[in-house]
């Protein structure tokens, strides 16, 4: 097992006293949650992707979604009171988060951004979330994540 990377996300979890399990896997470019779930032998629904998006004013925000689901940007915009919401380009996402796409964590981001999470994530006993580096996830209780981040629950899964 390779040594866990030292990232802002890892420092934040340790500082907050959150219990988590380190999960390293062989990263594949553009493989997404399908690859991490396969490599780690877990259900893709429990692998949570961190998406950096922005509203019509270019204000950045974080959306957490099940790996096997997509975000309805229309529903998200409606629920957060924005006119529109769209994903950021990889370069802009990197500037906001400080993480490379494929290694983006909602923890320890460069800029403080509002965090919205699909409400059904909190129905799961454990989730896997990016630990701030490509090929590295942390497994933790979603309620612990909610304690560390000021998460606003939303219902934005595309049916």
Backbone as a chain_set.jsonl record, in Angstrom:
{"seq": "XXXXXXXXXXXXXXXXXXXXXXXXXXXXXXXXXXXXXXXXXXXXXXXXXXXXXXXXXXXXXXXXXXXXXXXXXXXXXXXXXXXXXXXXXXXXXXXXXXXXXXXXXXXXXXXXXXXXXXXXXXXXXXXXXXXXXXXXXXXXXXXXXXXXXXXXXXXXXXX", "coords": {"N": [[0.853, -1.189, 0.0], [0.711, 2.131, -1.013], [2.156, 5.075, 0.49], [0.009, 7.408, 2.065], [-0.924, 10.46, 0.485], [0.152, 13.732, 1.504], [-2.092, 16.041, 1.973], [-4.107, 19.071, 1.852], [-6.694, 18.329, 2.44], [-6.359, 15.946, 3.915], [-4.972, 16.928, 6.137], [-6.928, 18.596, 7.24], [-8.966, 16.732, 7.942], [-7.621, 15.207, 9.893], [-7.004, 17.186, 11.775], [-9.583, 17.856, 12.567], [-10.27, 15.617, 13.894], [-11.571, 13.497, 12.683], [-12.598, 10.219, 11.974], [-11.281, 8.108, 9.514], [-10.683, 6.041, 6.621], [-7.909, 5.314, 4.633], [-7.734, 4.991, 1.128], [-6.109, 3.843, -1.524], [-5.735, 3.686, -5.075], [-5.215, 2.544, -8.477], [-4.958, 5.138, -10.56], [-6.801, 6.229, -13.399], [-6.725, 8.217, -16.224], [-9.482, 10.241, -16.947], [-11.183, 8.269, -15.991], [-12.872, 8.407, -13.825], [-15.421, 7.906, -11.265], [-16.244, 5.361, -11.798], [-13.964, 3.822, -12.337], [-12.519, 4.089, -9.883], [-14.327, 2.876, -8.122], [-14.416, 0.273, -9.18], [-11.691, -0.516, -8.928], [-11.389, -0.435, -6.15], [-13.294, -2.167, -5.33], [-15.913, -1.442, -4.548], [-19.328, -0.177, -4.278], [-20.318, 2.001, -6.812], [-22.139, 3.983, -6.22], [-21.593, 4.786, -3.637], [-19.255, 6.12, -3.903], [-18.323, 9.334, -3.88], [-18.474, 12.102, -5.951], [-16.687, 15.16, -6.343], [-17.632, 18.16, -7.476], [-16.754, 21.136, -9.077], [-18.428, 24.017, -9.591], [-19.971, 26.945, -11.114], [-21.942, 29.919, -10.641], [-24.132, 32.213, -12.453], [-22.801, 34.572, -11.989], [-20.212, 33.894, -11.948], [-19.452, 32.956, -9.498], [-17.899, 30.588, -7.494], [-18.811, 27.213, -6.513], [-19.271, 24.178, -4.65], [-20.321, 20.932, -5.481], [-21.499, 17.909, -4.245], [-21.929, 14.647, -5.317], [-23.402, 11.423, -5.881], [-21.387, 8.889, -7.354], [-22.517, 7.408, -9.456], [-24.522, 8.96, -10.464], [-25.983, 11.929, -11.999], [-25.825, 15.541, -11.915], [-28.54, 17.752, -11.898], [-28.325, 20.739, -13.243], [-30.167, 22.738, -13.576], [-32.098, 22.223, -11.571], [-30.423, 22.547, -9.379], [-29.658, 25.277, -9.593], [-32.175, 26.449, -9.206], [-32.721, 25.616, -6.557], [-30.724, 26.879, -5.092], [-31.091, 29.497, -5.545], [-29.986, 30.735, -7.785], [-29.537, 32.062, -11.143], [-28.407, 30.537, -13.2], [-26.34, 27.574, -13.26], [-23.244, 26.106, -13.86], [-20.743, 23.632, -14.779], [-17.302, 24.255, -13.989], [-14.437, 24.99, -16.061], [-11.625, 22.724, -16.287], [-9.252, 24.185, -15.644], [-10.177, 26.5, -14.322], [-11.551, 25.305, -12.216], [-9.371, 24.158, -10.88], [-8.027, 26.473, -10.071], [-9.874, 27.524, -8.218], [-10.149, 25.43, -6.336], [-7.599, 24.427, -5.792], [-6.848, 21.911, -6.271], [-6.033, 19.292, -8.611], [-8.131, 18.34, -11.342], [-9.787, 15.299, -10.986], [-8.587, 14.755, -8.71], [-9.872, 16.272, -6.918], [-10.961, 17.482, -3.835], [-13.554, 18.232, -1.468], [-12.636, 19.203, 0.834], [-10.401, 21.383, 2.499], [-9.994, 23.337, 0.49], [-8.608, 25.793, -1.773], [-10.018, 28.265, -2.08], [-12.674, 29.413, -0.015], [-15.723, 27.969, -0.423], [-19.286, 27.699, -0.985], [-20.814, 24.6, -0.062], [-22.721, 22.16, -1.535], [-24.687, 19.287, -1.198], [-25.968, 16.267, -2.484], [-28.858, 15.168, -0.998], [-29.389, 12.437, -0.459], [-26.948, 11.258, -0.048], [-26.423, 11.245, 2.635], [-27.85, 9.172, 3.608], [-26.328, 6.975, 3.443], [-24.152, 4.653, 5.166], [-21.36, 4.816, 5.045], [-19.122, 6.726, 3.019], [-17.032, 7.19, 0.119], [-14.611, 9.509, -0.661], [-12.796, 11.979, -2.47], [-9.451, 12.371, -1.473], [-7.821, 14.479, -2.04], [-5.923, 13.982, -3.943], [-5.039, 12.454, -7.033], [-6.118, 9.135, -7.507], [-6.532, 8.54, -4.858], [-8.657, 8.03, -2.23], [-10.758, 8.77, 0.618], [-12.445, 6.982, 3.113], [-15.336, 7.57, 4.924], [-17.753, 8.519, 7.458], [-20.641, 10.05, 6.252], [-21.925, 11.917, 7.849], [-19.949, 12.878, 9.506], [-18.482, 14.308, 7.675], [-20.286, 16.298, 7.137], [-20.219, 17.631, 9.549], [-17.717, 18.838, 9.491], [-17.66, 20.391, 7.169], [-19.668, 23.125, 6.116], [-22.35, 22.085, 4.996], [-24.948, 22.309, 2.619], [-27.863, 20.634, 2.131], [-29.241, 19.309, -0.842], [-31.623, 18.386, -3.427], [-30.841, 17.194, -6.251], [-30.469, 15.292, -8.199], [-30.446, 13.965, -11.471], [-33.343, 12.555, -12.652]], "CA": [[0.0, 0.0, 0.0], [1.527, 3.343, -1.045], [1.956, 6.018, 1.591], [-1.031, 8.389, 1.764], [-0.378, 11.785, 0.203], [-0.093, 14.77, 2.504], [-2.873, 17.069, 1.283], [-4.894, 19.937, 2.736], [-7.861, 17.538, 2.861], [-5.912, 15.025, 4.967], [-4.659, 17.737, 7.32], [-8.199, 19.052, 7.802], [-9.622, 15.584, 8.585], [-6.863, 14.856, 11.108], [-7.174, 18.305, 12.701], [-10.962, 17.806, 13.072], [-10.437, 14.371, 14.638], [-12.521, 12.642, 11.95], [-12.117, 8.872, 11.662], [-11.395, 7.787, 8.094], [-9.804, 4.993, 6.114], [-7.232, 5.709, 3.395], [-7.946, 4.027, 0.044], [-5.364, 4.178, -2.739], [-6.032, 2.838, -6.234], [-4.499, 2.924, -9.704], [-5.723, 6.192, -11.234], [-6.868, 6.219, -14.864], [-7.17, 9.492, -16.78], [-10.892, 10.269, -17.376], [-11.865, 7.047, -15.548], [-13.918, 8.81, -12.896], [-15.811, 7.074, -10.128], [-16.395, 3.974, -12.269], [-12.655, 3.184, -12.151], [-12.174, 3.984, -8.454], [-15.221, 1.86, -7.53], [-13.949, -1.041, -9.648], [-10.378, -0.793, -8.342], [-11.514, -0.62, -4.698], [-14.305, -3.191, -5.069], [-17.043, -0.855, -3.825], [-20.446, 0.282, -5.08], [-20.052, 3.352, -7.33], [-23.087, 4.895, -5.585], [-20.975, 5.263, -2.397], [-18.106, 6.959, -4.261], [-18.909, 10.659, -4.056], [-17.635, 12.992, -6.757], [-16.632, 16.564, -5.96], [-17.729, 18.952, -8.699], [-16.629, 22.58, -8.888], [-19.302, 24.693, -10.552], [-20.122, 28.367, -10.841], [-23.243, 30.475, -11.019], [-24.086, 33.194, -13.55], [-21.872, 35.65, -11.62], [-18.904, 33.229, -11.859], [-19.146, 32.62, -8.101], [-17.701, 29.133, -7.439], [-19.477, 26.414, -5.499], [-18.942, 22.751, -4.696], [-21.465, 20.022, -5.449], [-21.146, 16.515, -3.981], [-22.941, 13.79, -5.938], [-23.094, 9.997, -6.032], [-20.609, 8.628, -8.561], [-23.332, 6.841, -10.525], [-25.628, 9.885, -10.755], [-25.62, 13.223, -12.585], [-26.434, 16.716, -11.294], [-29.409, 18.626, -12.689], [-27.887, 22.109, -12.955], [-31.391, 23.56, -13.482], [-32.641, 22.024, -10.215], [-29.47, 23.141, -8.438], [-29.809, 26.733, -9.681], [-33.455, 26.779, -8.572], [-32.654, 25.394, -5.106], [-29.774, 27.785, -4.414], [-31.462, 30.872, -5.87], [-29.156, 31.287, -8.867], [-30.186, 32.006, -12.459], [-27.829, 29.366, -13.868], [-25.159, 26.949, -12.669], [-22.572, 25.238, -14.827], [-19.42, 23.158, -14.337], [-16.139, 25.071, -14.35], [-13.409, 24.325, -16.855], [-10.613, 22.155, -15.381], [-8.306, 25.218, -15.197], [-10.865, 27.356, -13.354], [-11.797, 24.448, -11.042], [-8.081, 24.047, -10.197], [-7.767, 27.765, -9.434], [-10.763, 27.662, -7.058], [-9.989, 24.374, -5.329], [-6.198, 24.126, -5.496], [-6.642, 20.5, -6.603], [-6.168, 18.904, -10.012], [-9.339, 17.58, -11.648], [-9.47, 13.884, -10.777], [-8.086, 14.688, -7.341], [-10.531, 17.363, -6.198], [-11.631, 17.186, -2.574], [-14.266, 19.401, -0.942], [-11.94, 19.553, 2.077], [-9.126, 22.085, 2.372], [-9.882, 24.012, -0.815], [-7.9, 27.065, -1.874], [-11.013, 29.292, -1.752], [-13.835, 28.935, 0.736], [-16.878, 27.967, -1.326], [-20.427, 26.978, -0.428], [-20.836, 23.178, -0.429], [-24.054, 21.576, -1.66], [-24.565, 17.83, -1.32], [-27.197, 15.51, -2.732], [-29.358, 14.762, 0.325], [-29.373, 10.981, -0.273], [-25.599, 10.845, 0.372], [-26.432, 11.096, 4.091], [-28.534, 7.914, 3.923], [-25.314, 5.912, 3.397], [-23.367, 4.566, 6.406], [-19.999, 5.269, 4.729], [-18.899, 7.176, 1.643], [-15.645, 7.376, -0.289], [-14.504, 10.867, -1.149], [-11.42, 12.231, -2.843], [-8.595, 12.86, -0.396], [-6.994, 15.593, -2.49], [-4.883, 13.534, -4.87], [-5.53, 11.444, -7.977], [-5.848, 7.773, -7.054], [-6.575, 8.472, -3.399], [-9.944, 8.358, -1.623], [-10.904, 8.496, 2.043], [-13.762, 6.45, 3.456], [-15.758, 8.147, 6.199], [-19.187, 8.668, 7.693], [-21.033, 11.334, 5.658], [-22.327, 12.872, 8.894], [-18.706, 13.517, 9.953], [-18.159, 15.289, 6.634], [-21.225, 17.401, 7.336], [-19.758, 18.37, 10.724], [-16.512, 19.593, 9.15], [-18.02, 21.374, 6.144], [-21.025, 23.663, 6.254], [-23.016, 21.544, 3.812], [-26.384, 22.534, 2.419], [-28.418, 19.475, 1.419], [-30.111, 19.613, -1.984], [-32.098, 17.23, -4.195], [-30.527, 17.649, -7.62], [-30.133, 14.162, -9.077], [-31.256, 13.832, -12.68], [-34.119, 11.324, -12.475]], "C": [[0.896, 1.248, 0.0], [1.189, 4.27, 0.127], [0.918, 7.054, 1.157], [-0.399, 9.751, 1.483], [-0.709, 12.759, 1.333], [-0.794, 15.914, 1.772], [-3.584, 17.942, 2.31], [-6.097, 19.171, 3.281], [-7.485, 16.621, 4.026], [-5.626, 15.79, 6.268], [-5.944, 18.181, 8.021], [-8.923, 17.929, 8.537], [-8.939, 15.239, 9.908], [-7.062, 15.923, 12.185], [-8.566, 18.26, 13.354], [-11.242, 16.533, 13.869], [-11.451, 13.42, 13.994], [-11.874, 11.287, 11.685], [-12.329, 8.608, 10.184], [-10.42, 6.682, 7.746], [-9.22, 5.473, 4.801], [-7.394, 4.615, 2.358], [-7.212, 4.491, -1.209], [-5.733, 3.2, -3.844], [-5.258, 3.359, -7.441], [-5.377, 3.89, -10.491], [-5.672, 6.012, -12.745], [-7.434, 7.553, -15.314], [-8.592, 9.343, -17.321], [-11.674, 9.017, -16.971], [-13.002, 7.311, -14.583], [-14.209, 7.802, -11.805], [-15.989, 5.609, -10.525], [-15.1, 3.2, -12.024], [-12.326, 3.028, -10.668], [-13.042, 2.923, -7.778], [-14.758, 0.455, -7.915], [-12.641, -1.432, -8.963], [-10.464, -1.099, -6.841], [-12.572, -1.659, -4.328], [-15.481, -2.679, -4.252], [-18.139, -0.443, -4.808], [-20.181, 1.726, -5.516], [-20.98, 4.394, -6.693], [-22.501, 5.511, -4.305], [-19.719, 6.096, -2.644], [-18.678, 8.326, -4.643], [-17.956, 11.54, -4.851], [-17.786, 14.428, -6.266], [-16.588, 17.38, -7.236], [-17.622, 20.438, -8.352], [-17.449, 23.227, -10.003], [-19.308, 26.175, -10.246], [-21.482, 28.846, -11.297], [-23.051, 31.521, -12.111], [-23.151, 34.361, -13.253], [-20.441, 35.134, -11.509], [-18.483, 32.967, -10.421], [-19.038, 31.096, -7.998], [-18.484, 28.478, -6.304], [-19.1, 24.961, -5.706], [-20.242, 21.962, -4.64], [-20.927, 18.608, -5.235], [-22.28, 15.639, -4.5], [-22.447, 12.355, -5.977], [-22.357, 9.787, -7.362], [-21.431, 8.121, -9.733], [-24.531, 7.724, -10.891], [-25.086, 11.185, -11.356], [-26.385, 14.331, -11.876], [-27.326, 17.435, -12.304], [-29.022, 20.052, -12.331], [-29.093, 23.047, -12.856], [-31.989, 23.454, -12.079], [-31.727, 22.662, -9.18], [-29.628, 24.658, -8.421], [-31.086, 27.168, -8.958], [-33.352, 26.688, -7.046], [-31.703, 26.347, -4.374], [-30.051, 29.25, -4.753], [-30.573, 31.532, -6.903], [-29.953, 31.237, -10.173], [-29.722, 30.756, -13.198], [-26.651, 28.849, -13.055], [-24.559, 26.075, -13.754], [-21.226, 24.782, -14.282], [-18.328, 24.129, -14.786], [-15.24, 24.28, -15.293], [-12.389, 23.745, -15.876], [-9.643, 23.208, -14.822], [-8.933, 26.09, -14.11], [-11.133, 26.566, -12.07], [-10.515, 24.32, -10.211], [-7.758, 25.334, -9.441], [-8.61, 27.926, -8.159], [-10.42, 26.674, -5.94], [-8.54, 24.166, -4.884], [-5.853, 22.676, -5.809], [-6.761, 20.288, -8.104], [-7.473, 18.138, -10.203], [-8.97, 16.098, -11.624], [-8.931, 13.653, -9.373], [-8.731, 15.752, -6.457], [-11.267, 16.863, -4.959], [-12.42, 18.419, -2.153], [-13.602, 19.949, 0.322], [-10.653, 20.312, 1.777], [-8.932, 22.771, 1.035], [-9.173, 25.349, -0.679], [-8.827, 28.214, -1.452], [-12.114, 28.651, -0.933], [-15.03, 29.068, -0.205], [-18.05, 27.301, -0.627], [-20.418, 25.531, -0.93], [-22.282, 22.683, -0.403], [-23.872, 20.082, -1.875], [-25.936, 17.225, -1.579], [-27.625, 14.904, -1.4], [-29.238, 13.257, 0.579], [-27.994, 10.441, 0.106], [-25.609, 10.517, 1.875], [-27.241, 9.896, 4.558], [-27.546, 6.754, 3.983], [-24.534, 5.863, 4.703], [-21.939, 5.079, 6.224], [-19.948, 5.717, 3.278], [-17.402, 7.204, 1.382], [-15.583, 8.696, -1.029], [-13.046, 11.122, -1.496], [-10.658, 12.867, -1.684], [-7.631, 13.94, -0.827], [-5.877, 15.224, -3.437], [-5.48, 12.478, -5.795], [-5.141, 10.059, -7.479], [-5.887, 7.605, -5.551], [-7.931, 8.943, -2.873], [-9.873, 8.115, -0.126], [-12.331, 8.006, 2.269], [-14.132, 7.001, 4.825], [-17.283, 8.194, 6.28], [-19.604, 10.024, 7.108], [-21.456, 12.378, 6.693], [-21.1, 13.565, 9.5], [-18.298, 14.606, 8.958], [-19.028, 16.533, 6.82], [-20.834, 18.247, 8.555], [-18.58, 19.286, 10.396], [-16.805, 20.7, 8.141], [-19.426, 21.886, 6.43], [-21.791, 23.284, 4.988], [-24.491, 21.923, 3.806], [-26.883, 21.352, 1.602], [-29.366, 19.95, 0.317], [-30.57, 18.305, -2.61], [-31.968, 17.605, -5.663], [-30.104, 16.53, -8.558], [-31.032, 14.194, -10.303], [-32.003, 12.502, -12.559], [-33.824, 10.282, -13.553]], "O": [[1.733, 1.415, 0.887], [0.084, 4.24, 0.67], [0.941, 7.522, 0.019], [0.547, 10.152, 2.161], [-1.72, 12.617, 2.021], [-0.156, 16.667, 1.037], [-3.656, 17.597, 3.489], [-6.475, 19.341, 4.44], [-8.218, 16.535, 5.011], [-5.995, 15.347, 7.355], [-6.033, 18.145, 9.248], [-9.44, 18.141, 9.634], [-9.605, 15.007, 10.917], [-7.264, 15.604, 13.357], [-8.717, 18.581, 14.532], [-12.317, 16.383, 14.449], [-12.104, 12.637, 14.683], [-10.735, 11.218, 11.225], [-13.413, 8.847, 9.653], [-9.461, 6.419, 8.473], [-9.944, 5.982, 3.946], [-7.212, 3.437, 2.665], [-7.649, 5.428, -1.877], [-6.011, 2.03, -3.583], [-4.721, 4.467, -7.425], [-6.416, 3.502, -11.025], [-4.625, 5.682, -13.304], [-8.492, 7.976, -14.848], [-8.87, 8.413, -18.078], [-12.723, 8.735, -17.551], [-13.971, 6.554, -14.519], [-13.376, 6.962, -11.464], [-15.895, 4.72, -9.679], [-15.132, 2.06, -11.56], [-11.901, 1.956, -10.238], [-12.549, 2.156, -6.951], [-14.713, -0.442, -7.073], [-12.504, -2.554, -8.474], [-9.705, -1.92, -6.326], [-12.731, -1.995, -3.154], [-15.991, -3.377, -3.376], [-17.909, -0.368, -6.015], [-19.857, 2.576, -4.686], [-20.63, 5.573, -6.638], [-22.867, 6.625, -3.929], [-19.179, 6.706, -1.721], [-19.425, 8.447, -5.614], [-16.792, 11.709, -4.488], [-18.859, 14.851, -5.836], [-15.621, 17.306, -7.994], [-18.307, 20.932, -7.456], [-17.199, 23.014, -11.189], [-18.732, 26.619, -9.253], [-22.097, 28.278, -12.2], [-21.948, 31.696, -12.63], [-22.746, 35.072, -14.173], [-19.557, 35.846, -11.033], [-17.299, 32.776, -10.145], [-19.972, 30.385, -8.369], [-18.776, 29.1, -5.282], [-18.668, 24.561, -6.787], [-21.144, 22.275, -3.863], [-20.024, 18.161, -5.942], [-23.445, 15.856, -4.168], [-21.25, 12.094, -6.091], [-22.669, 10.43, -8.364], [-21.084, 8.374, -10.886], [-25.454, 7.264, -11.563], [-23.902, 11.497, -11.239], [-27.452, 14.1, -11.308], [-26.91, 17.693, -13.434], [-29.347, 20.53, -11.245], [-29.044, 24.042, -12.133], [-32.342, 24.464, -11.47], [-32.202, 23.254, -8.21], [-29.722, 25.26, -7.351], [-31.079, 28.133, -8.194], [-33.832, 27.567, -6.33], [-31.86, 26.589, -3.177], [-29.332, 30.141, -4.301], [-30.419, 32.754, -6.903], [-30.914, 30.478, -10.299], [-30.531, 30.011, -13.751], [-26.047, 29.58, -12.27], [-25.278, 25.387, -14.48], [-20.633, 25.447, -13.433], [-18.433, 24.745, -15.846], [-15.281, 23.05, -15.318], [-12.292, 24.22, -14.744], [-9.255, 23.13, -13.657], [-8.296, 26.383, -13.098], [-10.964, 27.089, -10.969], [-10.565, 24.367, -8.982], [-7.275, 25.293, -8.309], [-8.112, 28.409, -7.142], [-10.401, 27.03, -4.761], [-8.282, 23.779, -3.744], [-4.709, 22.254, -5.636], [-7.492, 21.005, -8.788], [-7.878, 17.373, -9.327], [-7.949, 15.7, -12.185], [-8.828, 12.518, -8.906], [-8.214, 16.091, -5.392], [-12.083, 15.944, -5.029], [-12.007, 19.541, -2.446], [-13.961, 21.019, 0.813], [-9.895, 19.919, 0.89], [-7.824, 22.786, 0.5], [-9.145, 25.951, 0.394], [-8.481, 29.025, -0.593], [-12.449, 27.483, -1.132], [-15.309, 30.152, -0.718], [-17.854, 26.436, 0.226], [-20.059, 25.267, -2.078], [-22.97, 22.776, 0.613], [-23.007, 19.659, -2.642], [-26.932, 17.62, -0.972], [-26.844, 14.208, -0.751], [-29.009, 12.844, 1.715], [-27.878, 9.293, 0.535], [-24.893, 9.624, 2.327], [-27.318, 9.623, 5.756], [-27.865, 5.683, 4.5], [-24.273, 6.907, 5.3], [-21.374, 5.697, 7.126], [-20.635, 5.166, 2.418], [-16.601, 7.237, 2.316], [-16.396, 8.969, -1.912], [-12.152, 10.541, -0.88], [-11.152, 13.772, -1.012], [-6.719, 14.292, -0.079], [-4.99, 16.032, -3.713], [-6.333, 11.695, -5.377], [-4.0, 9.826, -7.08], [-5.34, 6.64, -5.018], [-8.307, 10.102, -3.046], [-9.033, 7.35, 0.347], [-13.288, 8.534, 1.702], [-13.35, 6.915, 5.771], [-17.99, 7.943, 5.304], [-18.992, 11.043, 7.429], [-21.359, 13.579, 6.444], [-21.194, 14.705, 9.955], [-17.832, 15.678, 9.344], [-18.562, 17.664, 6.678], [-21.093, 19.45, 8.582], [-18.46, 20.376, 10.955], [-16.269, 21.804, 8.242], [-20.271, 21.145, 6.933], [-21.868, 24.06, 4.036], [-25.179, 21.869, 4.825], [-26.385, 21.096, 0.505], [-30.174, 20.858, 0.512], [-29.989, 17.249, -2.362], [-32.848, 18.241, -6.243], [-29.463, 16.772, -9.58], [-32.237, 14.42, -10.191], [-31.386, 11.451, -12.387], [-34.402, 9.195, -13.535]]}, "num_chains": 1, "name": "protein.A"}
